[in-house]
Structures are given as C-alpha cells and as structure tokens.
C-alpha cells in the first residue's frame, strides 16, 4: 500500500532552528515549539541524566525541561 507523500515530509516545526522555536515558546507560549525542543534534545538530556544521577534520572530529566519552560526568556 503506498504511503501518502505528506506523511514522509517532516512537520514544519522540525525545520525550524532551535532559537526560533524558543522564541516562539517565549513570545507566544507555543506548546508545539516546546514539544519540538523536547523531541530534539530529550534523548541526549535523558542519557546525561542517567549517567550523572542514575537513581533519579527521570526526575532530573523533567527538572531540566521544567526549568527551561520557566526560565526560557
């Protein structure tokens, strides 16, 4: 079964630079922009958290993005 061409194209947020996504989040509280930042950087952040604080990696991961959300400006 053929796959529709639009499903193969990345969403528009995936093409934006990190600085643009952060600006959209801070100025317009764009949740999709923040979600794209988490999608891009989440795996690396989680790996670092697992190395530094293995027993609390999930909490540290959440704290990183909570602090980013609160202090993005």
C-alpha positions, 0 to 999 in steps of 0.5 A: 500500500503506498504511503501518502507523500505528506506523511514522509515530509517532516512537520514544519516545526522540525525545520525550524532552528532551535532559537526560533522555536524558543522564541516562539515558546517565549513570545507566544507560549507555543506548546508545539515549539516546546514539544519540538525542543523536547523531541530534539534534545530529550534523548541526549538530556535523558542519557546525561541524566542517567549517567550523572544521577542514575537513581533519579534520572527521570526526575532530573530529566523533567527538572531540566525541561521544567526549568527551561519552560520557566526560565526560557526568556 
